[in-house]
Amino acid sequence: MSDFGLDDNYVGIMKAVILKINPEVDLVDLTHSVEPQNLIQAALHLHSAYKFFPESTIFLCVVDPGVGSNRNAIIVKNAQHIFIGPDNGIFSPTLKETGVEEIYTITNDHYFLSPVSHTFHGRDIFAPVAAHVAKGVALKEFGKKRDDYMSLEIPRAELKDEEKKLYGEIIAIDRFGNLITNVEDDFVVDQSEHIHVHIKDQMIPGLSLSYADRSEGALLALVGSKGYLEISVNHGSAKRDLKAEVGDPVVVEYIM
């Protein structure tokens, strides 16, 4: 996963580095369309996807606004998977859910390309390290063991019982214009007929099960595949119709 996009050759070069070291590896693109430097979006993509990958998958994730700085590069192992990338919080939602067995800071330049670019650690550090891990090199060979990792604070929805309202916000927008909020499914799925969702100057009564539950062009709310409340338009774009942006407030009102 990266924020490199596909217009340039960055992704192809990283794959070439990996395959030159380990031609037997299977490469899967999770996405390279993370918005540039958008750590929250990267963290959400990984968190919603990791559980569908087979055991022993190595996740190479390069969304790295701190490239060339003193930020750490890390390898993290949990019970089933390995994660390699910058220590900037993109792994934290996943690791908080799965737990951690081992963490290492990547410092052993024996496994780097030389010279190391100050602007493309994906090519010179992360890709070759991932390839060597896939070949079976022990994690301890890449650097010193450590106990912690950077945590990324994703805004949490706030419940105010006295108002019977849950205050959240848009934390991501997908390419279809669906507005992904930070309202987790547990807060709404059992109340599907007893809530109103407010965004901008619009009120959406209840939850839909699918986009087709409402007429074409209609605004709707539903729990999306990432496990969060989403606001959508059937055969349309909620982003466009509402002129919505990440950070816009969303309120769930409980109607009893």
MOZI-V560096 format. One line per field, one symbol per residue. psi: psi as a letter, one per 30 degrees, with the letter a starting at -180 (. if undefined). Layout:
psi: ???
//
This chain:
psi: klgfageageeeeeeeeefeeiffkkkkjekggkkkgjeeeeeeeeeffeffklkgkjjjjijifgkfagklklkkkafflkkkakigfffeeeefeflkekkkkjfjffgllklkkffifeefeeeeeeeeeffgkkefffakklfllkkkjkkkkkkjeffhkkjalkflklffgkjklgjlffffefgfgglkkkkbgkkjklklfleffllkfkklkljaffglklklkkhajeeeefhllkfklkkjkkj.
//
